[in-house]
Amino acid sequence: MTLSGRRGPRAGLWAAAGVVGLGFLVALEIAARHYGQPGPITNQAREVIFAPKSGFLLYAGMALTMVVLTWRQRFIAVGAAIGIDIAFAAVRWAADARVTDGHPFGNGALWVILGCGVVALTRRTGRERVLLLKGVGLGLLLVAGRKTGDIWLLITSKTRPGVLDQYVATADHALGNPSWLVGRLVAATGPIGSNLLNIVYGQLAVAAVVVALYQLRHVAAERRFPRHHLVRTFLVIGLLGPATYLIFPVVGPVFAYGTGVEHWSSVGLWPEAPPSGQWAVANLWPQTLPPISTPHPMPFDAITPRNCMPSLHTAWATAIFIHSRKAPRALRFAGTFWLVATLGATLGFGYHYGVDLIAGVVFTLTIEAALRSFDHGWDRPGLRLVAYGTTVFAALLVSYRYLPLEMAGHPWLYGPLLVLTMTSVIYGYARTVALWERGPTSVRPVEREPQVELV
């Protein structure tokens, strides 16, 4: 097959993916409007002028875009972003417009990303345009992923009036109710421990960008992207995870078994806070373990997201850990710290049950296996690993739903079994990846791209 013959189907595939992605955003926009909230397109468009929800995320997106630029172009881009932010701050100060919901910076980063897109469309052609648009798309995808995630959370709260927390909390007895244990430990550390874990929990995307920038550090010189990197895994996790939220709606122990917190309203997702403790089974978390009784679906408010099963924060932190294993020692240490701290935060703040974390690890390793198999070339070990991970993940959900009493009644059997099941997927992933790295590969060839000059 000729080069042009190979590039044709790939171009068609990218075009089809773009159309599907745009349609998905439009559908989410319509759904959000139906519930009286602005959608991801509106939220992103308003940040061109108004104070952004997360300036750190916008600058992280700009950093991803800059991987395709030369160092000179990067300095120009950073200077332009800072200058635009200073101009916005001056206008807000002159107009006495206080920033009460969001960050006073970040508009400049978004302007630079969009400016790179305009340059690619108006002043570049061919491969130069494609490479620059890839960089712009990478930055915008990171930001759009956050916006679409917010709307997904809204949809889960509006479309799933009943939650399955009693099933998950009962099954969690097999693991010794780790959320109750870690919750008491975090409370004992006082504000220092809570604030540290809150930073780790809230800035997970920024940590991912640091690892991704290390993986993409040679893009500007080689004029091509690596076959597999962390951003792809993050996006696929964010795309598939919310579908499971709709299948297995769970709000978390701090809401179902506690007084509740104003977390979701504090980050600006909804105009009002959940009624504190009104929908909870009882005020048990984290002081008193929930009793073992026959579980049943329970109604809950239309505000709190059903975003526990699986734990996507655990999934993303696991992906960061995996992709930092071949980095320098400092980055490997940071990846390990972020995983451990994220696990502590998800449990210690009462956002997840222990069984959520096990499902999140299996979920991530299965996605990683599928993406690596696609790049390596589908072979028997890859197919077997993906099929096994998928089967284990489905079996976990089924057991949480239909065997919680048996799991709670025999913790010394089901607790180790859950851990061993997760460990088997970890071992299978490590073994398969090691096999790929030792043996010959069928990696698809990647062409070098020409230099892109913006100025």
N, C-alpha and C positions, 0 to 999 in steps of 0.2 A: 504494500500500500504506500502511496506517495505521501509526502508530508502534508500537502494540501488536503488529501483525502482523510488523514487522521485529524486535522485541525477542524474540518467541517463539522463532524459529529460533536466534537467537544464544544465548538461555538454554539451549536444548536442546543446542547445540554445546558450551557450557561444561560442562554437566552430563556429557555424554558424554566430554569430555576428562578431567574429574575421575575418572570411573569407570575409564577406561583407565589414567590415571596411578596410581591406587590399586592396580589390578590388577598393574601393572608393578612397583610397590614390593613387593607381596606375593610376586610371582614371584621377585624378586631375594632377598628374605628367605629363601624356601624353598631357593633355589639355594645361598646362603651357608651355611645350616644343613647342607645336604647335604655341604659340604666342611669342616664343623666350625668355622665362623666365624659370629659374629653378623652379621645383615643390616643394611641401612640403617635400617629402622624401629627395631630394637633399639638400634643405635648412637646414633640421635638421641634415643630415649627416655631412655637412661641419662645423657645430658648434662643432663637436668633436675636431677639430683642430683650426679652424679660430675663430676670435672674434665673439661672438654671437650677435644677434640683440638686445636681451634683457636679460642681466644677471639677473635682478630682477626676470623675469619670470622663468628662469631655477632654481634659488634658491627656488622660490615658489613651483615649481614642486617637487624639492627634499624634501621640507618640507612636502608635501603631501605623498611622498613615506615613509618618516620616521615615519608616524603614526603607522606603523605595527612593528616598532623596539622598543627595550627597551631603557632606557635612556643611558645606557652604549654604546649601538650600535649607538645611535644618536650622542653622543659626538665624537665617532670614525668617523662617516660619515661626520660631519661638519668639523672636523679637516682635514680629507682627502681632502675634497672639497677645503678648503682654501689653503692647501699645494699645490694642483695641480694648482690652480689659480696663486699662487706665482711663481711656476715653469714656467708656461706659460708666465707670465709677465717678468720674467728674460730672457727667450729665446727671446721674442720680443724685449726687450731692447738691448740685445746683438746683435740681427740681425738688429737693427734700424728699426723695422717694426712698424710703427705708426698705431694706431687704429683710423680710420677716419669715419667708418660706423659701429656703434655698441658699445658694452661695452667691456672694457678691462678685464672683469671677467665674470664668468658663466660657463666656460668649465669644471671646477672642479665639479660643481653640476651635469652636464650632465654625466660626467664620473662616479660619485657615483651612479646615478640612473641606468646606464647601468651595473655597477659592481654588484649592488644588483640583477639585472636580471640574470647575469651570475652565481652568487652564488645560486640563486633559482633553476636554471636548472641543475647545476653540483653537488651541495652539499646538496640539500634538496629533499625530496620525500613526496608524499601524501599531506595531508592538510597543512603541513608546506610550501611546495612549492607553493600551491595555494594561501595561504595568502600573502606570500612575492611577488608573481607575481601580485596579486591584487594591492598591494602598488606601485609596479613599473609601472603597467598600469595606475594607477591614476595619477602619476606624468607625465608620457609621454603623456597622453591624454590632460592634460592641455597645454603642449607645442605644441602638434600636432594640437590642436584646433586653436591656434594662426596662425600656418603655413597654415592650410587649409583655414582659414578665409582670409588670404592675397591673396591666389590664387582665391578664390571665388570673391573677389573684382575685381581682374584682369579680370575674365571671364565676370562679369557683364558689365564692360566697353567696352569689345571687342564685345560682342554678342548683346548688346542693343544700337543701334545707336541713337534711339529716346528716349526722356525722357518725363515724364508727370508732370513736375514741374508746368506748368501753371494751371493744374487742381487742384493740391494740394494747390498752393498759393491762388487760387480763393476760394477754400473751407475754407482756413484758415481765411478768412475775418469773418467767423461766430464766431471765437474765438478772434477776435480783433487783428490778426496778431502778436502773442506773440513773434515771432523771431525778428521782427523789434523793438519791445519795449525793450526786454531783451538785444538785441544787442547794443542799445544805452546806456543802463544802464551799461553794461560791459565796453564799451568804456569810459564811464565817470569815472570808477574806476581806469583807468590807468593800468600800468604794474603790480601792486600788485594784483588786482582782476583777471586779465588775467592769470598771472602766477599760481595763486592758483587754478583756475578752470582748467587750462591745466594739472596740476599735477593730480587732481582728475580724469579728463577725461582719461588721459593716463595710469594711474595705477589702472584701475578698476579690472583687474585680480588679482593684489596683494591684494586689499581689499577683494575680494571674498575668497582668500586663508585664510586670517585671520579668517573670519567667519567659513569657512570649517574646519580649524584646531580646532576651539572650538567645532564644532559638532562631530569631529572625535577623540576627546581627549581621549576617553576610548577604542579605538580600540586595543592598545597594551596590555591593561590589560584584556579585555574581549575576545580578539582574534576573533573578528567579527566586521564587518562594520554595522552601523545603517541602517535601512531599507530605509531611505530617507535622503539625504543631498544635500547641495548646488551644489556640483560639478556635480551631475547628471542633475540638472536643467540647469546649465550653458551649458553643452554639448548639451543637446536637443535643447536649444534656438539657439545655434550656428549652429546646424545641419539643423533645419527647417527654420530659418530666411532667409538665402540667397535664398531659393526657392521663397520666396515672392519678393525678389529684382528682380528676373527675370520676375515675373508676373507684377510687378508695379515699373518700373525703375524710380527713382527720384534722383537727384544729390544734392539738397539742395539750400537754398536761397543765400548763399555766392557765389555759382558758377553760378546759373541760373539768379540771380538778382544782382550780385555784380561783383567786379573786379577779384574775384578769389584769392585763396591763394595757396602757394606752400606746402600745408600740406602733400599731398600724396607722392610727390617726396622727401620731407624732411625726411620721415620715411623709405625711401629706397624701396618703392614698385615698382617704375618705374624709368628709367634712366633720364627722362626729366620731367619738370614741365608742368602742363596744360597751354596753351596759356592764359595769364592773361586777362580775360574779353572778349575774342574773341567770345565766344559762348553764352554769357549772353544776355538775352532779353534787358536789359539796366542796367546801374549802379545805382541801386535803394537801395540796402541793405547797411546799415540799416537806411539811412536817410529818404527815401521817400517810402511810402506804394505803392505796385504794384496796378495799376488800375484794375478795374473790367471790363473785356471784355471776349468775347467768347474764351475759352481756346482751345488749340490744341496741339498735340504732336510736340515737337521741337527737331531738331537734336542737338547732342552734341559731344564733342571730344571723342576719343577712349582711354582716359587716366583716367578721373575722374570716380570713382566707383559710381554705381547707388545703394547706400546703405542707403536710407532714410526710406523706408516704409516696415516694421515698424522700429522705432528707437530701435535697439538692445542694444545700451548703456542704454536707458531707461529701456528696458526689463531686462537687467542684474542688473542694479541698483535696480530695483523693487524686483528682486529675493533676492538680498543681504538684502534689508529692511525686507522682509518677514522672511527670515531664521535667522535674528538677533533678532526677537521679544522675544524669550525665553532665550536670552543670558543675562549676567550681564548688569547693567545699562550703563556702559561705552561703551560696544559693541552695545547696542541698540541705544545710542546716535550717535555712529559712523555710524551705518547703516542708520539712519535718515539723518545725515549730508551728507553722500555719495549720497543718493538719491536726496536730494534737490540741492546739488552742481552739480550733473550730469545733472539734468534737466536744471539748469542755464547754464551749459557749452554747452549742445547740442543746446540750443536756442541762447545763447549769442555769440557763435562763428559762427552762421549761418549754422550749419551742418544739422539742422532739422527744419521742420515746426511744429506748435503746434499740428496739427492733427496726425503727426507721433507719437508723444508722447502718445496720447490717444490710438492709435492702439498698441503701444508697451506694455502698461499696460495690455490691454485686452489679448494680445498675451501671456504674461508671466503667468497671472492668469489661463488661459486655460491650459497651459502646466503643471503648478503646480497642478491643479486639476486632470489632467490625471495621473500624476506620483503618487500623493497621493492616488488616487482611485485604481491604480494598487497594491500599497502596502497594502491598507486597505482591498481590496476586492471590486470588482465592485458591487455597489448597486444603487438603484434608485436615491438618491440625487447626487451621484457622476456622474452617466450617464447624469442626467439632467443638472448639472453644466457644464460638458464638452461640451455637445451639445449646450447649451445656449451660452457659450463663443465662440465656433466655429462659430455659427450663427451670433453673434454680430460682430466678427472680419471680416467675409465675407461681412456683410452688410456695415461696415465702408468703406471697399475698394470699394464696388460698388457705394456707395453714393459719395465718393471722385471723382470717375471717371465719373459718369453720372449725378450727381446733384450739381456740384460745383456752378453754377450760382444761383440756387435756395437757396443754403446755404448762399452765399454771399449777396443775395438780402434780406434775412430775418434773419439777425444775431441774433435778440432777440428771435427767435424761435429755430433755429438750433444750436446756441451756447450752450444754456442750455440743449438742447436735447442731444448733444454730451457728455456733462459732466454727465448728468443723466444716459445716457447709460453706460458709463464707471463705474459710481458709482454703478449701479445695478449689474455689474459683480463683483465689489469689495465686495459689500454686500453679494451676493450669495456665494462667496468664503469664506468669514469670517463666515457666518452662517453654511455652510456645514462642514467646518473644526471644528467649535465648536460642531456641532452635533456628528461628529465622536469621538471627544475627550471625550464627555460626555457619549456616549453610548458604548455598548459592541462592540468589533471589531472582525474581522475575519482575524487577522494578521497572516501571514505565520510564522511558528516557525523557528527560526534561531539557528543553533547549535553553541556551543562554539568551537573555534579553539584552537589547542594546541599551546604552546609557540614556537616561532621561534628564533633560535639562529644562528647568522651569524658567530660568532667567538667563 
